[in-house]
């Protein structure tokens, strides 16, 4: 059991709960970040679980973190919704975003209790704002096609719903997902808000249908791959015949893997005058938010810039 991810840790340990954690840049980045933050004794440990794992497996992981004195906390990716659904009773506290989105991306210990936070609305929001700039939707009239209705999609929807200035809110957001359950959960969250954004929900698993939804968007629209396809599962939610909006924005939330959606967008970058972004900045913001929570350290702009450069050096 010495090499098991749930073996008793022998040093202060930060867990990364995902699908293919060993392929993440975080494994190389983490020791450099700990040195920079003055916590070189903290080690990284990946926990790989299949997508939509058995609830008992999620409970085992959360209970292990709660029970082991040297287990400091965890970053959760891919499993954010399923983990909380399976182990909600093991948390002593959930932050407002976690309660709104029914997901946790950060697990920390505070006063002997497990505290779950949903950090993606902040991390994703910072990344999205950097891509679009101020008043993007007022300036362009673009809309949003959100491919996927999981944790990242819920977080980004929450970010848009809470934008105080009308120019930063799109008129319409179309959310596509293969399963009805995730769409219903997202709709339930959206309906808690009095908003001028019109949300539409499409249950679909055919890439050709997604191509049609893409073609119906106005120019300058934002298209987000929040499906996990291209990293956790093969392929893209679109076919190679898909046409991105003229002057639009294509955002692939992943930064590693086959990234077929990113390839498709880059192939049209010149012809369609596309702004194309991957998930690297989202990755950096996400990790910095969770590390700040788990280790109870403040990461200001200067430190964030330093951490970003350290990560880029080993990307």
C-alpha positions in Angstrom: 0.0 0.0 0.0 3.0 2.3 0.1 2.3 3.7 -3.3 -1.5 3.8 -3.0 -2.9 7.3 -3.2 -4.9 6.6 -0.1 -2.0 5.2 1.9 -1.3 7.1 5.1 0.8 10.2 4.2 4.2 10.6 5.8 4.5 14.3 5.0 2.0 17.2 4.7 0.1 16.2 1.6 -2.0 18.1 -0.9 -4.3 15.8 -3.0 -5.3 16.3 -6.6 -8.5 14.4 -7.4 -9.0 13.9 -11.1 -8.9 11.3 -13.9 -5.4 11.3 -15.3 -3.6 13.4 -12.7 -0.1 12.1 -13.5 -0.3 13.8 -16.9 -1.0 17.2 -15.4 1.6 20.0 -15.3 0.7 20.4 -11.7 2.9 17.5 -10.7 6.0 19.3 -12.0 4.8 22.7 -11.0 3.7 22.0 -7.4 7.2 21.6 -5.8 8.3 24.9 -7.4 5.2 26.7 -6.1 5.7 25.3 -2.6 9.3 26.6 -2.6 8.1 30.0 -3.7 5.3 30.0 -1.0 7.7 28.9 1.7 6.1 25.5 2.2 8.6 23.1 0.7 7.6 20.3 3.0 4.1 20.0 1.3 4.0 17.2 -1.3 1.6 16.5 -4.1 -0.4 13.3 -4.5 -2.7 12.4 -7.3 -5.9 10.4 -6.9 -7.3 9.0 -10.2 -11.0 8.0 -10.4 -13.1 7.1 -13.4 -15.6 9.7 -14.6 -18.9 9.2 -12.6 -17.2 6.8 -10.2 -19.1 4.8 -7.6 -20.3 7.1 -4.8 -18.5 5.0 -2.2 -15.1 5.7 -3.9 -15.7 9.5 -3.5 -16.7 9.0 0.1 -13.5 7.0 0.8 -11.3 9.8 -0.6 -13.1 12.5 1.3 -13.0 10.4 4.5 -9.3 9.8 4.1 -8.6 13.5 3.9 -10.8 14.2 6.9 -9.1 11.4 9.0 -5.5 11.7 8.1 -3.7 14.4 10.2 -1.1 15.0 7.4 -3.8 15.3 4.7 -4.1 19.1 4.2 -6.8 19.2 1.6 -7.4 18.7 -2.1 -8.1 20.2 -5.5 -11.0 18.5 -7.3 -11.4 18.5 -11.1 -13.9 16.6 -13.3 -15.5 15.0 -10.2 -16.6 18.3 -8.6 -20.4 17.6 -8.8 -20.3 13.8 -8.2 -18.0 14.1 -5.2 -20.2 16.5 -3.4 -23.3 14.6 -4.2 -21.7 11.4 -2.7 -20.1 13.0 0.3 -21.9 16.1 1.2 -22.6 15.0 4.8 -18.8 14.7 5.4 -18.3 18.4 5.0 -18.7 20.7 8.0 -19.1 23.8 5.8 -19.7 24.8 2.2 -19.2 28.2 0.8 -22.0 30.1 -0.9 -20.7 29.2 -4.4 -20.5 25.5 -3.5 -24.1 25.6 -2.3 -25.2 27.5 -5.4 -23.5 25.2 -7.9 -23.7 21.9 -5.9 -20.0 21.3 -6.5 -16.6 21.5 -4.7 -13.3 22.2 -6.3 -11.4 22.9 -3.1 -11.3 20.8 0.1 -9.6 22.3 3.2 -9.5 21.8 6.9 -10.5 24.6 9.2 -11.0 24.1 12.9 -11.1 20.4 12.6 -13.8 20.5 9.9 -13.8 19.9 6.2 -14.7 23.0 4.3 -15.7 22.8 0.7 -15.4 25.7 -1.8 -16.4 26.1 -5.4 -13.5 28.2 -6.6 -14.2 27.9 -10.4 -16.6 31.0 -10.5 -13.7 33.1 -9.4 -10.9 31.3 -11.4 -13.0 30.9 -14.5 -14.3 34.5 -14.2 -10.8 35.9 -14.0 -9.8 34.0 -17.1 -13.0 34.8 -19.1 -12.7 38.5 -18.3 -9.1 38.6 -19.4 -10.2 37.0 -22.8 -13.2 39.3 -23.4 -12.4 42.6 -21.9 -14.9 45.1 -20.6 -18.4 45.4 -22.1 -17.7 42.7 -24.6 -21.3 41.7 -25.2 -22.5 45.4 -25.5 -19.7 46.1 -27.9 -20.2 43.1 -30.1 -23.8 41.7 -29.7 -22.3 38.3 -29.4 -24.0 35.4 -27.6 -22.7 32.3 -25.8 -22.7 28.6 -26.7 -21.7 26.6 -23.7 -20.9 23.0 -24.7 -21.3 21.0 -21.5 -23.3 21.5 -18.3 -20.9 20.2 -15.7 -19.1 22.0 -12.9 -17.1 24.4 -15.1 -20.2 25.3 -17.1 -22.2 26.0 -13.9 -19.3 28.2 -12.6 -19.1 30.3 -15.8 -22.9 30.7 -15.9 -22.8 31.9 -12.3 -20.1 34.4 -13.2 -22.1 35.8 -16.1 -25.3 35.9 -14.0 -23.6 38.0 -11.3 -22.0 40.5 -13.7 -23.2 43.9 -12.4 -22.9 45.8 -15.7 -25.3 45.0 -18.5 -22.6 45.2 -21.2 -20.8 42.3 -19.6 -23.9 40.0 -19.8 -24.9 38.3 -23.0 -28.4 38.4 -24.2 -28.5 34.6 -24.7 -26.7 31.6 -23.4 -27.3 28.2 -25.1 -26.2 25.3 -22.9 -25.8 21.8 -24.5 -25.3 18.6 -22.6 -25.7 14.9 -23.3 -27.6 14.1 -20.1 -30.8 15.7 -18.9 -29.8 15.6 -15.3 -26.9 18.1 -15.6 -29.1 20.4 -17.6 -31.8 20.3 -15.0 -29.3 21.0 -12.3 -27.9 24.0 -14.1 -31.4 25.3 -14.9 -32.3 25.1 -11.2 -29.3 27.2 -10.4 -30.1 29.8 -13.1 -33.7 30.1 -12.0 -32.6 31.4 -8.6 -31.6 34.6 -10.3 -33.6 37.5 -11.7 -31.6 38.0 -14.8 -31.9 39.5 -18.3 -29.9 36.7 -19.8 -32.1 34.2 -21.7 -30.8 30.7 -21.1 -31.7 27.9 -23.4 -31.1 24.2 -22.6 -30.5 21.6 -25.3 -30.1 17.9 -24.6 -28.0 16.5 -27.4 -25.1 14.1 -27.9 -24.7 14.5 -31.7 -21.8 16.7 -32.9 -23.8 17.5 -36.0 -26.5 19.1 -34.0 -23.9 21.1 -32.1 -22.6 22.3 -35.5 -26.1 23.6 -36.3 -26.3 25.5 -33.0 -22.9 27.0 -33.7 -24.0 28.1 -37.2 -27.1 29.9 -35.7 -25.0 32.1 -33.5 -24.5 35.8 -34.4 -21.0 37.1 -35.2 -18.6 37.7 -32.3 -20.2 35.0 -30.2 -18.3 33.1 -27.5 -18.1 29.3 -27.9 -16.8 27.3 -24.9 -15.8 23.6 -24.7 -16.7 22.7 -21.2 -17.3 19.0 -22.0 -14.0 17.5 -21.0 -13.8 16.0 -24.5 -10.2 16.2 -25.8 -8.8 15.6 -22.3 -10.8 13.2 -20.2 -12.6 11.6 -23.1 -11.6 11.5 -26.9 -12.9 13.8 -29.6 -14.7 17.1 -29.8 -18.3 18.1 -29.3 -18.1 19.5 -32.9 -17.4 17.9 -36.2 -14.6 19.2 -38.5 -17.3 20.7 -40.7 -18.4 23.1 -37.9 -18.1 26.8 -38.7 -17.2 29.2 -35.8 -18.8 32.6 -35.7 -17.1 35.4 -37.7 -15.0 37.5 -35.3 -16.0 35.1 -32.5 -14.1 33.7 -29.5 -13.4 30.0 -29.1 -12.3 28.9 -25.6 -11.1 25.4 -24.8 -11.2 25.0 -21.1 -8.5 22.3 -21.2 -4.8 22.9 -21.7 -3.6 19.3 -22.2 -4.7 16.2 -24.1 -5.6 15.8 -27.7 -7.6 19.1 -27.6 -9.6 18.5 -30.9 -11.9 21.4 -30.2 -8.8 23.7 -30.0 -7.4 22.3 -33.2 -10.7 22.9 -35.0 -10.8 26.5 -33.8 -7.2 27.2 -34.7 -7.8 25.9 -38.2 -10.4 28.7 -38.7 -8.6 31.4 -36.8 -7.6 33.4 -39.8 -10.5 32.8 -42.1 -13.1 33.5 -39.4 -11.0 36.2 -37.5 -11.3 34.1 -34.3 -9.8 34.8 -30.9 -8.7 31.3 -29.7 -7.7 30.5 -26.1 -6.9 27.4 -24.3 -7.3 26.6 -20.6 -3.8 27.5 -19.3 -4.8 30.7 -17.5 -7.8 28.9 -16.1 -5.5 26.2 -14.8 -3.2 28.7 -13.1 -6.1 30.7 -11.5 -7.8 27.4 -10.4 -4.7 26.0 -8.7 -3.8 29.3 -7.1 -7.3 29.7 -5.7 -7.3 26.2 -4.2 -3.8 26.4 -2.8 -4.6 29.7 -1.2 -7.6 28.1 0.5 -6.0 24.8 1.6 -2.7 26.3 2.9 -4.3 29.5 4.2 -1.9 31.7 2.3 -2.6 34.9 0.5 -1.5 34.9 -3.2 -1.4 38.5 -4.4 -0.8 39.8 -8.0 3.0 39.7 -7.7 3.1 36.2 -6.3 0.6 35.0 -8.8 2.8 36.4 -11.6 5.7 34.5 -10.2 3.8 31.3 -9.8 2.5 31.6 -13.4 6.1 32.0 -14.7 7.3 29.0 -12.7 4.4 26.9 -14.1 5.1 28.0 -17.7 8.8 27.0 -17.3 7.8 23.4 -16.7 4.7 23.3 -18.9 
